[in-house]
Amino acid sequence: MTTTQHHLHRRAAAAGPGYLGARAHLSLQNRQGLLREFKEAGQDPPDYLENPHEWIEREAKLFEAGDFPDKGVTITPADLSAMEAQFDLPVPVLIEHAQNPLELGYLTAVRADGDELFGTIALTPEADALIRRCGAKSLSLGLTSDLKAIKEVSLVQNPRISDAQLFRSGHLLRPMSGEAHASKCVQEGRLLPSQAPFVRALLECPKSVDFDGSMRPVRELVMEFLDRMPLLKLYGALVPSHPEPCTLTNEELEFYGRYFPGLKPEDILQHR
């Protein structure tokens, strides 16, 4: 996959289940434009770009470090960090590691935390309702042969990691408006309040621009820019401290005067 094709799939993911935690609203016109770009690049667009719908986002524990003698491998915390680093485009949610025609959802982000690997799974509303009704929650990862990349995540009856599972809480994902995204960035400390109106206008811009050799939506570039902004301490204040003056007691003065008669009290305090 070329760099341009990869950018197309990232943009499609952001307009669908999510791309590394980011989601972007596409108007019908922009969605159709992105579909044309896929066609021009000779790529098949993902189904969620052609048939958009809402998503239910649920957090999950995916895996943990340990020895797996039946597979002859040991998974270390460093391996989990490598899985996080390698993860990019969403991977599908399957049943018992078998391909099926149902679109259940996608694993959209992963994060390593010590000996454990967690992730964000976006489910279709229908799949989420079915999973809750059936009480299904146990998960298993499908990995590449080098154990560095995640190919899929499956709902299973007998998980290798006993507590690898979907967590019960979930919330409906709707595309975030430019105003809501700008307000969120102000709350997080990524923007000053005075900057929010300008960012809001850019996030609502329907146009694309040439960036790094390919056409990219202005909204997408602004979102990536904001994600890389350092957090600002907007509302904190540094209060200078005024320590109590340090003095020598009468006993200390007597001690230093007896054994170190050449030292001045101010010199002693300076080097305490």
Summary of the structure (lengths in Angstrom):
residues: 272
radius of gyration: 27.6
end to end distance: 65.6
largest distance: 93.1
contacts: 734
relative contact order: 0.13
helix: 36%
strand: 24%
